[in-house]
Amino acid sequence: MSMRIGRELNPHSAPTLRMEASSVRTVLVGPDPGFSGRAWIWASDEHAHAAVLSVDRQVIVRDRIRQNTLLTGIVTILRKENGFVEVRAATETEAGRAITVERLRG
């Protein structure tokens, strides 16, 4: 069933990323399919996952010692399984809701 929901939430087959569920912050509810929120991920460089973390993408910090970069962007959760989620870049409407709530919460 989660595969079907994931396909329905990604009708245009946008690039996806699998990450720990705890890496996606949504408002008031847990990281469940259909919800949009801000994803945080360490990557090898600042250009990693550019297609998925493209909406409100930010480079938060570069750790030159460990050669990692902390990236963030607004995503929509497609499916959740065993503590991991599959996400795609949020649409303009989805991102607008997530950003508005972030601003309200300060």
N, C-alpha and C positions, 0 to 999 in steps of 0.2 A: 504494500500500500504506500509506503514512503517513497518508493521510486515513482509511482504514478503521480503523487502530489508534487514531487520535485519536478517532473516533466511539465505538469500543468502550470507551475509557477515560473517556468522558464521556457515559454512557448517558442522563443526565437533561438534557442540553443546558445545563449550567451556563455562565455567562458565562466567556469566555476572554480572554486577553491575549497578544499576540505581542510578544516581547522578545528581545534578544540572548541567545544561549545562555550566554555568560559571566556573565550577570546572575543565574543560578540556581546556587546552591552545593548539590551533593549529596555524599554521603559515599562516598569511595573510588572512585567511578565518575564518568564524565562525565555531563553533562545529557542523558540518554536517555529516550525514552518509557517511562512507567510508574514512573519514579523520582520521589520527592518530595524537596523541599529548600526552602531559604530563597531567596526572590527579593528582589532589591534594585533599586529603580528611582527615578529622579528624576522628579518630576511637578510640575505647575503649582500644585497645592495639596494639603493634607493629606487631602482627601476623594477624591482621584483613585483610580480603580481599586478602589474599596471592595468591590465584589462579588468580585473575584478575589483581592485581598490581604486577605481578611477573617479568615483563621486566624492567630492570634498576630500580628496586625497591630501594627506599631510605627512611630511617626514618629521617625526617628533624628535628623534635623537640619533646620532651616529656614534656607535661605540667602536672607536678606532682600534682599541686593544683586541677586542674579540672579532673585529671586522664584521659587525652586524649593524643593521639599521632598523629602528622601530618605526613601522608604518601604520597609518590608520586611514580608513575610508568608510563610507556608508554602504552597507550591503543588505540584501534581503536573503533570509534563510529559506532554503529550498527543502531541506530534509535534515532530520536529526536522528542519530543512531549511535548507541554505545559511547556517549559523551563527546561525540564529534558532530559537526554540522557541515553541510555543503551550502555554499553561498554563491551569489552572483552580485554584480554591481546593481545597486538600487536604481529604479527608474526615477525620473525627475519628481514625480508625485510622492513616491515612497521616501525619497531623500528629504523632500520638503517637510514632511511630517516629522521625521527623525530630527532634523536640524532645528525645527521650531521647538520641539520638546527639550532639546539640549539647551537652547537659549533660555527657555522658561525656568529650567532647573538651575541655571547659572553655572 
